[in-house]
Amino acid sequence: MTILLIIYRSLRQHALSTIVTACSLALAAGLLMTVWVVKTESQKTFTQTTAGFDAVLGARGSKLQLVLNAIFHLEASPGNLAWNDYEQIKKHPAVRTAIPIAVGDNFRGWRIVGTVPELFSDMEFADGKKYGLRAGRFFDASKNEAVVGSFAAQQIGWKVGDTFHPFHGLAFDEQHEHEELYTVVGILAPTNTPADRVIWTPLEGVQTMSGHNPAAATEVSAVLVQLRAPTAGFMLDLLYNKQGNRLTFAYPVGAIVGELFGKISWFDRVLTLIAYLVAFVAAGSVLASIYASMNARRRDIAILRALGAHRRTVFGAVVGEAAVIGALGALGGFVIYFGLLAGVAHVIRVQTGVVLNVTVWHPVLWLCPLSMIMLAAFSGVVPATKAYRVPVAETLAPVS
């Protein structure tokens, strides 16, 4: 109880420095936990987001670009492939399902993707989960109709029955408006996948839209492929990538997305390094703050010693004070963590449609706060040693 009373009074006496130091520790803890959780959760979520497909067939080029374009609706298409190539892979005995898509248009920045009704009627975007409707119906294959992802509909403000003109290209330019008028006939139920950000239309409508190259009527941007067995992917990889030189078969989707995180891993390391630096600076602040107050507290410590307090009591009180500052910083770190994580998750959802699980528990959420408390306590050892060595007689002797 004596130690706790000493700690409480010291913290109250030095409230400003305590708050500033605890905030520094909170920032470090919040950054470390956010960087770790965002890195692990985003990598896990993105590599598992495949829209239910095992591979993507597209024009010759980067596999990563092809996957980002066809699955995540990011990046530009590496090129088109002939309708015959789609027919060929669709009839391949190793392929269970082949869904063609066509891209190249937008509505005020929201990507328009042409496809076939089988994407919604036959495919599961995740295990046991098929596309559903929040309102309306799915489109007919040959009509100027659109089914809108839930997030896109919410952001644009669309409802069933609204109409719109597409714009040419992936970037919005009001001078490139198409003459065709599309009607929103359905709004998808939320899937928490990139499909929520897409305006889906019939494939034929995109292929034959005014202003497009006439060749587009007989081409598709990519083919989403579902295989009958995992081994079939390696066989098709050999067929298209090794023996052929005209098309690219991106397989497996998850592993290719994993390459993206390998390329940006340096960014995670930079953020982690910054968080470590902030933590050590904050620990230095703990040491400096308590050590600087030792001169003002020498007489108080000497009086405690004269009243019977042991050296170890004084030592424990100073180390305990530093640990309490670390604990306050750890608690504040959770506030910063949840704020940063919610902000990052929102940005990722807006930009990609992928939803991170912000309630997931990771070991770092107890390891990091515990480390902050231990680091702060360790920083208190030096001033605690100084307090331990305060000479009682000399400190209490009257000044002549």
N, C-alpha and C positions, 0 to 999 in steps of 0.2 A: 504493500500500500504506500509506503514511503517513496519508493521509486516512481510509482504512478503519479503521486502528488507532485513530485519534483518535475516530472515530464510535463504534466498538465500546466503547471505554473510557468515553466520555461517557454512552452509553445505559445501560451497566451501573451507572455511578455514580449515575445519576438514574433508576433502574428504576421506582420507584413513579410518578413524574410521567409517565414514558414510557407506562406501561401505562394510566393513567387517560386520558391524552390520546388514545392509540390507540383505546381503547374508545369514546370520544366520536366519533371519526372513523368507527369501525366501525358505530356506531348510525346515523349519518347516511347512510353508504353503503348499509347494509342497508335502511333505510327507502326511500331513493330507488329502489333497484333493485326492491324489492318492489312499491311503488306503481306503477311503470312497467309491470312485467311483468304484474301482476294486472289493471291497466286494459286493456292491449292484448290479453292472452290471453282475459280474460273477455268483452270486447266481441266478439272474433273467434269465440269458441266459442258464445256465446249467439246471435249473429246467424246462425250456421250451423246451430243446432239448430232444426229445423223439423218433426221427426218424419216427414219425407218429404212434407209437405203445403205447398201454395203459399199457402193462404188459410184463413180461418175464417169461417163464417157463424153469426151469433148474434143475440140480441135487440138492440134499439136501445140504443146506449151507447158507451162508450169502446172504441176498437179495441185499445188497449194492454191494458186489463183483459180483453178477450175472448181475446187471444192468451195472456196470462199464465195465464188459467184453463184454456183448452183445450189448449195445447201444453205449458206448464210446470207445470200443476196447482198453481198458486198463485192467490191472490186468490179472490174469490167470483164466481159466475156473474152476469152482468148481467141474467139473466132467461131464460125459456124461449121456444122457438119451436114452432109447430105441426108435427105430423108431415107435414102437407101441404107445408110449406115445404121440408122435407127431400126429399120425393118430387120436388118441382118442380126443385130444383137438381141432384138426382141425374140427372134425365132431360135436363138442359140439354146441348145438343150440344157446348158448350165445356168440359164437365167430364168428366174421365176417371174419377175415383173420388170418392165422397162417403161419409164414414164418420160416422154419428151417435154422440154420446156423451151420457151423462146423469150428472150429479154431484149431490151433496147428502148423502152419507153418508160415514162414516169408521169405522175400527176403531182405537180408542185413539190418534187423531190421524193415522193413515195414511189417505190419501184413497182412497175406493172410487169407481171410474169404471166405469159400464156402457157397453158397446159391442157391436159385432157381430163374429163370428168372422173376417170378411173383413179386419179390421185386422191380424191375425196371419198369415193365409194369403196375402193378396194384396199387402200393403204392404211397402215397403222404408223403414225408418226413417232410412237414409242410403244413399248411392249403392252399390248392389250388396250391401246388408246387409238381410236379412230377420230378423224376430224368430225366435229359436230357444229351445229348452227346455233347461234344466239338468237337469230331472227331470220326470216325469209327461207330461201331454198338455194340449192346449188344451181349453177348456170347450165344452160344447154350448150352443146358442143359448137354449134354453128351460129350463135346469136351474139349480138353486141351486149353481153351481160357481164356483170362482175360480181365476184364474191370477195369481200374485203376482210382482211385480218382484223381481229378485235382491237388491237392497239392503234392501227392505222385509222380505223373507223372512229375511234374515240378522239384521236388527235385532230382529224380533219373535220369531225362533226357530222359524218354521214349517217344516214338511216336508210332502210329499205325504201326504194322508190326514187332516190336521188339520182341525178344524171351528171355526167361529166365528159369532157373532151380530154383524151390523152395528149401528152406532149412528147415529142421525139427526143430520144437520148436519155441517158441516165441522170443528167444534171438538168434541173428545171431552167427553161428558157421560154418566156411567154411568146416569143416570136415563132416558135416551132410547134404550134398547136395543130393537132390532127383534126380533120373535119368529121371523123366518125364520132357519134354520140353513144356513150355507154350508159346502161342503167344498172344501179346497184340492186341486185335481187336477193342477196344474202350477206349476212355478217357472221363470220366464224366465231365459235365459242373460243375463249382463251386457251392457248396451248402452251404458253410460256416458251415458245420457240421462235426462230426467225420468221415463221409463217405469219405471225401476228402483225408484222410490219408490211405485208405484201398485199397488193391489189391483184387478185387472181382473175384472169379472163380466159376465154376459149383460145386454144392454140391457133386455130385457123384465123381468128380475128387479128391477132398480132402479125401473123405471117403475111396477110394480104392487106394490111393497113396502108392507107394512102401515104405516099412519101417514102415508103420503104423500097429498097432495091428489089426489083422483080424476082431476083434469085431467092429472096427470103421466103417466097411462097413454097419452095421445095427444100427448105433448110430448117434446122433447129439449132438452138444455142448449145444444148447439152442433153444428155440422156441420163436420168437417174435410174440406177440398176440395183435390183434386189436379187441376190444369188440363191441357188438351191442349197449350196454347201460352201463353207469357207475355202476349201481347196480349189473351188472353181475360180476364185479370184486370182490365184497365182497362174492358172492356165490362161486366163484372159489377159493378165498382165504380160505374159510371154507373147501372146498373139498380137496385141496392139502396141506394146511398148518396146519389146525386144526385136520381134520379127518385122513389125510394121514401122513406118516412119511418117504416117499421115495423121494419126489420131493419138490421143492420150487417154489411158485408162487409169483413173485415180483410185487406188485401192491399197489398204482399207482407209475409209474416211477418217476414222478416229486417230489413226497413227499419223496421217498427213496433217491434221489439225495440230497434233502434238508438235510437229516441226515448227509451227508458228511460235509456240511458247519457248521452244529452244532458241529461236532467233531473237526473242526479246527478253531472254533471261537476264541479260546484262542490266536491264532497267530495274528489275526486281532487286538485283544486288546493289545497285546505286541507292535505291530507297532504303534498303536494309542498312547499308553503311551509314546513311544520314541518320537513321533512327538510333544506331549504336553511338554515333558521335554525340547526338543530343542527350542520350542516357549518361554518357561519361561526363559531359559538361554539367548535367544536372547533379550527378554524384559529386563532382568537384564543388558545386555550389553548396551542397549539404556540408561538405567538409569546411569550406571557407566560412560559411555562415556561422556554424557552431564554434569553430576555432576562433573566429574573430570576437565572439562574445565571451570567450573564456576570461579575458582580462577583466571585463566588467563583472564576471561572476566568481572571480577568485575568492572574494571575501564571503560571498554566500556559501560557497563550497567549504571554506574554512570553518564557518560557523556550524554547518551541518556536521563536519568532522568533530568539532569540539563538543557538540551535543550527543555524540556517540555513533554517528553514521560511519560505517566501515568504508574503506577505500573501494572495495568491490561494489558497494552500493552506489557510490558516486560514479564509478566507471560504468556500471550497468545503466544508470540513469541517462548518461550522455549517449551511450550506444542505443538505448531504448528510444531516446528522443529522435535520433537519426532514423531508426526503423519506423517510428510512427510517421515521420515525414514521408518516408518511402511508401508506407501503406496508404497515406492520403493521396500520394501521386498515383499509386496503382488503382485506387478507386476512381480518381479523375480520369485515368487512362481508359476505363470502360466507357465513360461518357464520350470521350473523343473517338474511341473505336466505333461505337454504334453510330455516331454522327458521320464519320468518314465512310464507314461501310455502306450506310444507307445511300449516301451521295454517289459513291462509286457504282453501286448496284443499279441505281437509277440511270446513270450515264450509260452503263453497259446495256441496259434494257432498251433505252432510247436508240442507241446506235446499232445494236445487233438483234434485239428482240429476245435475247437469252436472259433468263431470270436467275440470279444467284440466290441461294438459300442463305438469308442473313441471320437465321436463327440456329445455324449449325454450330455444334460445339467441337472445338479443336483443343488438343493438349496445350497449345501455345497460350490459350486463354487463362490457364492457371500457372504455366511455367513462366510466362513473361512478368506478371505481377509479382510472383514470388521472387524472381530474379531482381526486380526493382527494389523490393524490400531488403533483400540481402545485400545488394550493391550499396544502398543508402546506409544500412547498418555498418557495413565494412568501412564506409567513408567516415563514420563517426568514431572509429577506433583511435585515430590520431588525436582529435580533441579530447576524447575520453582518457587517453594516456596522459595528456597534459593535466586534466582535472585530477587524475589519480595521484599525480606527483605534487599537487599544491601543498606547500609547507604550512601547517596550521599556525605554528608559533610566529613565524615571520610575517604571515599575512595579517594576523590579528594584533600584532604588536603596534602600539600607538606611534604615530608619526611625531617626532619631536620638532 
